């Protein structure tokens, strides 16, 4: 293979890795009916806090966008990253956890360039701390065309 072909191949591979949107929710999944019922949450919890930091909750964004969630442990407890579960609230539920596995840490979820179809998407995030305390939080993502 010629050097020019090798350089072209290397530059194509490098450009493919920069700025590529990764699917978080497919159009087929978005077309599923919404999950029935509501998620009951308790008022005050000693479990970890879950905060959507990007995009802003209920603020319309364009896809792709950076999907970032922060986990805040309480007291001396530590976040158990293996306990994190992310579910798209459709019927049937769509487990997004495997798609986010490499983006999950004890600090939260940092998934760059999430590709999500237009619409309002409800996602439930569950996390436990080292003392077994669990928190569920429902996040709404609003994506424009």
Buried (B, 14 or more C-beta within 10 A) or exposed (E): EEEEEEEEEEEEEEEEEEEEEBBBBBEEBBEBEEBEEEEEEEEEBEBBEBBBBBBEEEEEBEBBBEBBBBBBBBEEBEBBBEBBBBBBBBEEEBEBBEBBEEBBEBEBBBBBBBBBBBBEBBBBBBBBBBBEBBBBBBBEBBBEE
